Amino acid sequence: MPAIADAKVLIMATDRFEESELFGPRAILMERGCEVALASPSLDEIMGTVHDEPGKRIKPDLLIEDARAADFDALLLPGGVGNPDQLRTDDKAVALIRAFAEGGKPVAAICHGPWLLVEADLLRGRKATCWPSIRTDLRNAGAELVDAVAVTDGNIITSRKPDDVPAFTDALIALIEAGA
């Protein structure tokens, strides 16, 4: 049960992440003293989007293949349409998500990010929320859909959209501090 100031959170993303869903939680976590690292399939800068328009860029800290769940207290998966759509076809990314989940560590996904939880088969029998256009995907993966700013079920946290970033991040912090 680390205090957030003593915690380490991994964000996993690639090109076309929703800008506010990566930079927003990252800033909140860092302001609280949390160590945050970004993993991606390549160490080249990745580009965010703001409603599908090009946004800010950020350089990853490490490759997904080098990231280990044992080195972090939680995993954060931002949305954006292109980001999770690319990562869900990356076996190493899906394996890393499963490693966090199987280790009982918090896994937080916002907007289209829950697509990655579907791919990792983590939503069967769980309550979850997401962006409206992927609700059927979550339902078909066995999730019970809830329309709320942040939904926590066990060690999985989901959220709907960029406006929910503060509540989403608060839910992640609470779960980290509770020890999942």
C-alpha positions as CSV (number, residue, x, y, z in Angstrom):
1,M,0.0,0.0,0.0
2,P,2.4,2.7,-1.1
3,A,1.4,6.3,-0.7
4,I,1.1,7.9,-4.1
5,A,4.2,9.9,-3.5
6,D,6.1,6.6,-3.2
7,A,4.4,4.8,-6.1
8,K,5.6,4.1,-9.7
9,V,3.0,4.1,-12.5
10,L,3.6,2.9,-16.0
11,I,1.7,4.5,-18.9
12,M,1.6,2.5,-22.1
13,A,0.8,4.3,-25.3
14,T,1.7,4.7,-29.0
15,D,0.8,7.1,-31.7
16,R,-2.7,8.7,-31.7
17,F,-3.3,8.5,-28.0
18,E,-5.9,11.1,-26.8
19,E,-3.6,13.9,-25.5
20,S,-5.5,14.8,-22.4
21,E,-5.9,11.2,-21.3
22,L,-2.1,10.7,-21.2
23,F,-0.9,14.2,-20.2
24,G,-3.7,14.9,-17.7
25,P,-3.3,11.8,-15.4
26,R,0.5,12.0,-15.9
27,A,0.5,15.6,-14.6
28,I,-1.8,14.8,-11.6
29,L,0.3,11.8,-10.6
30,M,3.6,13.7,-10.9
31,E,2.2,16.7,-9.0
32,R,1.5,14.2,-6.1
33,G,5.1,12.9,-6.2
34,C,4.4,9.7,-8.1
35,E,7.1,8.4,-10.5
36,V,5.7,8.0,-13.9
37,A,7.2,6.2,-16.9
38,L,6.0,5.9,-20.5
39,A,6.4,2.6,-22.5
40,S,5.8,2.3,-26.2
41,P,6.7,-0.1,-29.0
42,S,9.5,2.2,-30.1
43,L,11.6,4.9,-28.4
44,D,10.7,7.4,-31.2
45,E,8.4,10.3,-30.1
46,I,4.7,9.4,-30.2
47,M,2.0,11.8,-31.2
48,G,-1.2,12.5,-29.3
49,T,-4.4,13.7,-30.8
50,V,-7.2,16.1,-29.7
51,H,-10.4,14.6,-31.1
52,D,-8.4,13.0,-34.0
53,E,-6.4,16.2,-34.8
54,P,-2.6,16.0,-34.3
55,G,-1.6,17.1,-30.8
56,K,1.5,17.1,-28.5
57,R,4.3,14.6,-28.8
58,I,6.2,12.8,-26.1
59,K,9.3,10.6,-26.0
60,P,8.8,7.2,-24.3
61,D,11.1,6.2,-21.5
62,L,11.3,2.6,-22.3
63,L,10.1,-0.1,-24.7
64,I,7.1,-2.2,-23.9
65,E,9.2,-5.3,-24.3
66,D,11.6,-4.0,-21.6
67,A,8.8,-3.0,-19.1
68,R,8.1,-5.4,-16.2
69,A,5.0,-5.3,-14.1
70,A,7.1,-6.1,-11.0
71,D,8.8,-2.7,-11.4
72,F,5.6,-0.7,-11.1
73,D,2.6,-0.3,-8.8
74,A,0.0,0.3,-11.6
75,L,-0.6,0.5,-15.3
76,L,-2.5,3.4,-17.1
77,L,-3.9,3.0,-20.6
78,P,-5.0,6.2,-22.3
79,G,-7.5,6.1,-25.1
80,G,-7.6,7.8,-28.4
81,V,-8.9,5.6,-31.3
82,G,-5.5,4.8,-32.9
83,N,-3.5,4.1,-29.8
84,P,-5.4,1.1,-28.3
85,D,-6.3,-0.1,-31.8
86,Q,-2.6,-0.5,-32.6
87,L,-1.5,-1.8,-29.2
88,R,-4.2,-4.5,-29.1
89,T,-2.4,-6.3,-32.0
90,D,0.9,-6.1,-30.1
91,D,1.4,-9.4,-28.3
92,K,4.0,-7.8,-25.9
93,A,1.6,-5.0,-25.0
94,V,-1.3,-7.5,-24.3
95,A,1.1,-9.7,-22.3
96,L,2.2,-6.8,-20.2
97,I,-1.4,-5.8,-19.4
98,R,-2.1,-9.4,-18.3
99,A,1.0,-9.4,-16.1
100,F,-0.2,-6.3,-14.2
101,A,-3.7,-7.8,-13.8
102,E,-2.5,-11.2,-12.8
103,G,-0.2,-9.6,-10.2
104,G,-3.3,-7.9,-8.7
105,K,-1.9,-4.4,-9.6
106,P,-4.3,-1.6,-10.7
107,V,-4.9,-1.4,-14.4
108,A,-6.7,1.8,-15.5
109,A,-8.1,2.4,-19.0
110,I,-10.0,5.4,-20.2
111,C,-12.1,6.1,-23.3
112,H,-11.1,3.7,-26.0
113,G,-8.4,2.2,-23.7
114,P,-10.7,-0.6,-22.5
115,W,-10.3,-2.1,-26.0
116,L,-7.0,-3.3,-24.6
117,L,-8.7,-4.9,-21.6
118,V,-11.0,-6.7,-24.0
119,E,-8.0,-8.0,-25.9
120,A,-6.4,-9.2,-22.6
121,D,-9.7,-10.9,-21.7
122,L,-9.9,-9.0,-18.4
123,L,-13.5,-7.7,-18.5
124,R,-15.5,-11.0,-18.4
125,G,-17.9,-10.7,-15.4
126,R,-16.7,-7.2,-14.4
127,K,-18.3,-3.8,-14.3
128,A,-16.8,-1.3,-16.7
129,T,-17.4,1.9,-18.6
130,C,-15.9,3.3,-21.9
131,W,-16.4,5.6,-24.8
132,P,-19.9,5.0,-26.3
133,S,-18.7,3.6,-29.6
134,I,-17.0,0.6,-28.0
135,R,-19.7,-0.4,-25.5
136,T,-20.9,-3.3,-27.7
137,D,-17.3,-4.6,-27.7
138,L,-17.1,-4.5,-23.9
139,R,-20.5,-6.1,-23.6
140,N,-19.5,-8.9,-26.1
141,A,-16.4,-9.4,-24.0
142,G,-18.5,-10.1,-21.0
143,A,-18.5,-6.8,-19.2
144,E,-21.4,-5.3,-17.3
145,L,-21.6,-1.7,-18.6
146,V,-22.1,1.1,-16.1
147,D,-22.4,4.8,-17.2
148,A,-20.2,6.5,-14.6
149,V,-17.1,8.8,-14.6
150,A,-14.9,6.1,-13.2
151,V,-15.7,2.4,-12.4
152,T,-13.5,0.3,-10.2
153,D,-14.1,-3.5,-10.2
154,G,-11.3,-5.3,-8.3
155,N,-8.0,-4.1,-9.7
156,I,-9.5,-2.7,-13.0
157,I,-10.5,0.9,-13.4
158,T,-12.3,2.2,-16.4
159,S,-13.5,5.6,-17.5
160,R,-15.5,7.2,-20.3
161,K,-13.9,10.2,-21.8
162,P,-11.4,13.1,-21.4
163,D,-13.8,15.1,-19.2
164,D,-13.5,12.2,-16.7
165,V,-9.7,12.4,-16.3
166,P,-9.8,13.9,-12.7
167,A,-12.2,11.3,-11.4
168,F,-10.3,8.5,-13.3
169,T,-7.0,9.6,-11.8
170,D,-8.5,9.9,-8.3
171,A,-9.8,6.3,-8.6
172,L,-6.4,5.1,-9.7
173,I,-4.7,6.9,-6.8
174,A,-7.2,5.5,-4.3
175,L,-6.6,1.9,-5.6
176,I,-2.8,2.3,-5.5
177,E,-3.0,3.6,-1.9
178,A,-5.4,0.9,-0.9
179,G,-3.0,-1.7,-2.2
180,A,-5.4,-3.0,-4.9
